[in-house]
Amino acid sequence: MRVLKSLAGTLLASCMLLSVAIAEPNTASPTTSWKLSGDLEEACSCNIACPCWFKSPPSRMTCDGVQAVFITKGRYGKTPLDGLAVAQFVQSPEGKSMFESYGTWNFANFYIDERANEEQRKALKEISTHLFPMGAKTPQFSFVPITRTIEGADHSVKVGSVGSFSGRLLETSSGSPKIVNPPLADPTHKEFLQGQAAKLTYHDSGQGWNYEHSNYMFNHVKVNNVQYEKFEAEIAKMAAAAPSGGMK
């Protein structure tokens, strides 16, 4: 897939609504340091590749999506997070991309690995609000099993009894297509590999998703609080400088 850096300038203003919810919950001081490495697994109802990243409306009436991060090695302060996971299911309003509708999503439901102890749960809940967007007015948090199986090229993720998805990367003669620096990418999305989801289901918040052959993305991630503090500060600064009505 062709690298799409040239779109960043024209799309950035429309995405700056993202800062409204990101900046507010992450201004507490002092900040507990954290870092993690692992895998990002992601799928949504859109066709390949998800047009929400590039200001276009979703392929269907809404963009119904999920992200899951499986932590290989991580810590929050002195709290170890190795082997745990977090996930989020979201839905945009009808006819609007995730970026342009930020803050008014139909829902943003966070799921924390139930294997975590009390300190780890607190840590994962805090970290997840940086890794995943706080795009709805009333985000919900739940503690459930989050599991993944990998069989050859096929990746399958299950989030409690409410949702699941499976996918594999697309293959070309030069490897899997890579998207680099999509507009307003947070640190886990600076680049990612493009694939296709075989199936995506979700049965929480009154939903009954059952999508096939839709968008799937994968990335090895290595991120920390310093990267996210910088990203969130940049977004807040751009939003503050935007003229009234200039973020649509």
C-alpha positions as CSV (number, residue, x, y, z in Angstrom):
1,M,0.0,0.0,0.0
2,R,1.3,3.4,-0.9
3,V,2.5,5.5,2.0
4,L,0.0,8.3,2.6
5,K,2.1,11.0,4.3
6,S,1.0,13.7,1.8
7,L,-2.6,13.6,3.2
8,A,-1.6,14.6,6.7
9,G,-1.6,18.4,6.2
10,T,-5.1,18.6,4.7
11,L,-6.7,16.1,7.1
12,L,-5.1,17.4,10.3
13,A,-7.5,20.2,11.1
14,S,-10.5,17.9,10.7
15,C,-9.0,15.5,13.2
16,M,-8.2,18.0,16.0
17,L,-11.5,17.4,17.7
18,L,-9.7,14.4,19.1
19,S,-8.0,16.6,21.7
20,V,-11.2,17.5,23.5
21,A,-11.4,14.3,25.4
22,I,-7.8,13.3,25.3
23,A,-6.3,16.3,26.9
24,E,-8.6,16.6,29.9
25,P,-8.1,13.3,31.7
26,N,-4.3,13.3,31.2
27,T,-3.3,16.6,32.9
28,A,-2.9,15.3,36.4
29,S,0.5,15.8,38.0
30,P,2.8,14.1,39.0
31,T,2.6,11.5,36.2
32,T,3.3,7.9,37.0
33,S,5.8,6.6,34.4
34,W,4.8,3.6,32.3
35,K,6.0,1.7,29.3
36,L,5.0,-1.4,27.4
37,S,5.8,-3.5,24.4
38,G,3.5,-5.9,22.7
39,D,1.0,-6.3,19.9
40,L,-1.8,-4.2,18.6
41,E,-4.7,-6.2,17.1
42,E,-7.5,-4.1,15.4
43,A,-10.5,-4.6,13.3
44,C,-13.6,-2.6,12.2
45,S,-16.6,-2.9,10.0
46,C,-15.1,-0.8,7.2
47,N,-13.7,-2.0,3.9
48,I,-9.9,-2.2,3.6
49,A,-8.4,0.2,4.5
50,C,-10.6,2.0,7.0
51,P,-11.4,5.4,5.4
52,C,-11.9,7.0,8.8
53,W,-8.2,7.4,9.0
54,F,-8.4,9.8,6.0
55,K,-11.4,11.9,6.8
56,S,-13.8,9.9,4.6
57,P,-17.1,8.6,5.9
58,P,-17.1,4.9,7.0
59,S,-17.8,2.2,4.5
60,R,-21.1,1.4,6.2
61,M,-23.4,3.7,8.1
62,T,-21.2,3.6,11.2
63,C,-17.6,2.5,11.8
64,D,-17.9,-0.3,14.4
65,G,-14.4,-1.1,15.6
66,V,-12.2,-2.8,18.2
67,Q,-8.6,-2.5,19.4
68,A,-6.8,-4.9,21.6
69,V,-3.2,-4.6,23.0
70,F,-1.5,-7.7,24.2
71,I,1.3,-6.7,26.5
72,T,4.5,-8.8,26.3
73,K,6.4,-6.7,28.8
74,G,5.2,-3.6,30.6
75,R,5.1,-1.7,33.9
76,Y,3.2,1.1,35.5
77,G,5.5,2.7,38.1
78,K,6.6,-0.4,40.0
79,T,3.6,-2.5,39.0
80,P,4.4,-5.2,36.4
81,L,2.0,-5.8,33.5
82,D,3.7,-8.6,31.6
83,G,1.2,-10.9,29.8
84,L,-1.9,-8.8,30.4
85,A,-4.2,-7.2,27.8
86,V,-6.7,-4.4,27.3
87,A,-9.3,-3.9,24.6
88,Q,-11.9,-1.3,23.5
89,F,-15.0,-1.5,21.3
90,V,-16.4,1.7,19.8
91,Q,-19.0,3.0,17.3
92,S,-19.2,6.3,15.4
93,P,-22.4,8.1,14.7
94,E,-24.1,7.4,11.4
95,G,-22.3,8.8,8.3
96,K,-19.4,10.3,10.3
97,S,-15.8,9.2,10.6
98,M,-14.3,8.4,13.9
99,F,-12.2,11.6,13.8
100,E,-14.8,14.1,12.9
101,S,-17.3,12.7,15.5
102,Y,-14.8,12.4,18.3
103,G,-16.4,13.1,21.7
104,T,-19.9,12.1,20.4
105,W,-19.3,8.4,19.6
106,N,-22.3,6.2,20.3
107,F,-20.2,4.3,22.8
108,A,-16.6,3.6,23.8
109,N,-16.4,0.5,26.0
110,F,-13.1,-0.4,27.7
111,Y,-12.3,-4.0,28.7
112,I,-9.5,-4.8,31.2
113,D,-7.9,-8.3,31.6
114,E,-9.7,-9.9,34.5
115,R,-6.5,-11.8,35.5
116,A,-5.0,-8.5,36.7
117,N,-4.8,-7.9,40.5
118,E,-6.2,-4.7,42.0
119,E,-3.0,-2.6,41.4
120,Q,-2.7,-3.9,37.9
121,R,-6.3,-3.2,37.2
122,K,-5.8,0.4,38.3
123,A,-2.7,0.7,36.1
124,L,-4.3,-0.9,33.0
125,K,-7.4,1.3,33.4
126,E,-5.2,4.5,33.4
127,I,-3.0,3.3,30.5
128,S,-6.0,2.3,28.4
129,T,-7.3,5.9,28.5
130,H,-4.1,6.8,26.6
131,L,-3.8,3.8,24.3
132,F,-7.5,4.0,23.3
133,P,-9.6,7.1,22.5
134,M,-12.0,8.5,25.1
135,G,-14.4,9.2,22.2
136,A,-17.8,8.9,24.0
137,K,-19.3,11.1,26.6
138,T,-19.7,8.2,29.1
139,P,-17.0,5.5,28.5
140,Q,-17.7,2.2,30.3
141,F,-15.1,-0.1,31.9
142,S,-15.4,-3.9,32.5
143,F,-13.1,-6.7,33.6
144,V,-13.2,-9.8,31.4
145,P,-11.0,-12.5,30.0
146,I,-9.1,-11.3,26.9
147,T,-7.4,-14.0,24.9
148,R,-5.7,-14.5,21.6
149,T,-4.7,-17.5,19.5
150,I,-2.3,-17.5,16.5
151,E,-2.4,-20.4,14.1
152,G,-0.1,-19.7,11.2
153,A,-1.1,-16.4,9.6
154,D,-4.5,-16.4,11.3
155,H,-5.0,-14.3,14.5
156,S,-8.1,-14.7,16.6
157,V,-9.0,-12.5,19.6
158,K,-11.8,-13.0,22.1
159,V,-13.0,-10.4,24.6
160,G,-15.1,-12.0,27.3
161,S,-18.4,-13.3,26.1
162,V,-19.2,-10.0,24.3
163,G,-17.0,-9.8,21.3
164,S,-14.4,-11.5,19.0
165,F,-12.6,-11.0,15.8
166,S,-10.1,-12.9,13.6
167,G,-8.0,-11.7,10.7
168,R,-4.8,-12.2,8.7
169,L,-2.4,-9.8,7.0
170,L,-2.6,-9.2,3.3
171,E,0.4,-10.5,1.3
172,T,2.2,-9.1,-1.7
173,S,5.4,-9.9,-3.4
174,S,7.2,-7.5,-1.1
175,G,5.4,-8.4,2.1
176,S,2.4,-7.1,3.9
177,P,1.1,-3.6,3.0
178,K,2.1,-1.0,5.5
179,I,0.5,2.3,6.3
180,V,2.8,5.0,7.7
181,N,2.0,8.2,9.5
182,P,-1.8,8.4,9.0
183,P,-3.1,11.8,10.0
184,L,-3.0,12.4,13.8
185,A,-1.7,8.9,14.5
186,D,-1.0,8.2,18.2
187,P,2.2,6.4,19.1
188,T,0.7,2.9,18.5
189,H,-0.5,3.9,15.0
190,K,2.6,5.6,13.6
191,E,2.7,2.6,11.3
192,F,0.7,-0.6,11.0
193,L,0.3,-3.6,8.7
194,Q,-2.9,-3.9,6.7
195,G,-4.9,-7.1,6.6
196,Q,-8.5,-8.4,6.3
197,A,-10.8,-9.6,9.1
198,A,-12.5,-12.9,8.5
199,K,-15.1,-12.1,11.1
200,L,-16.0,-9.4,13.7
201,T,-18.7,-9.8,16.3
202,Y,-19.9,-7.8,19.3
203,H,-22.9,-8.3,21.6
204,D,-22.8,-5.5,24.2
205,S,-24.4,-2.1,24.4
206,G,-27.4,-3.4,22.5
207,Q,-25.2,-4.4,19.5
208,G,-25.4,-7.5,17.3
209,W,-22.3,-7.2,15.0
210,N,-21.6,-10.0,12.7
211,Y,-19.2,-8.6,10.0
212,E,-17.2,-10.6,7.6
213,H,-14.3,-9.7,5.2
214,S,-13.7,-6.3,6.7
215,N,-10.8,-4.2,7.8
216,Y,-8.0,-5.7,10.0
217,M,-4.7,-4.1,11.2
218,F,-1.7,-5.3,13.2
219,N,1.3,-3.7,14.7
220,H,4.2,-4.5,17.1
221,V,4.2,-1.6,19.6
222,K,6.7,-0.2,22.0
223,V,5.3,2.9,23.7
224,N,5.6,4.9,27.0
225,N,4.0,7.7,28.9
226,V,6.5,10.3,27.6
227,Q,5.5,9.6,24.0
228,Y,1.8,10.0,24.9
229,E,2.3,13.1,26.9
230,K,4.0,14.7,23.9
231,F,1.3,13.5,21.5
232,E,-1.5,14.7,23.8
233,A,0.2,18.1,24.3
234,E,0.6,18.6,20.6
235,I,-3.0,17.8,19.9
236,A,-4.2,20.2,22.7
237,K,-2.0,22.9,21.3
238,M,-3.4,22.5,17.8
239,A,-6.9,22.5,19.0
240,A,-6.4,25.7,21.0
241,A,-5.1,27.4,17.9
242,A,-7.9,26.3,15.6
243,P,-10.5,28.9,14.7
244,S,-14.0,28.5,15.7
245,G,-15.7,25.9,13.5
246,G,-12.4,25.0,12.0
247,M,-12.2,21.4,13.3
248,K,-15.1,20.0,11.2
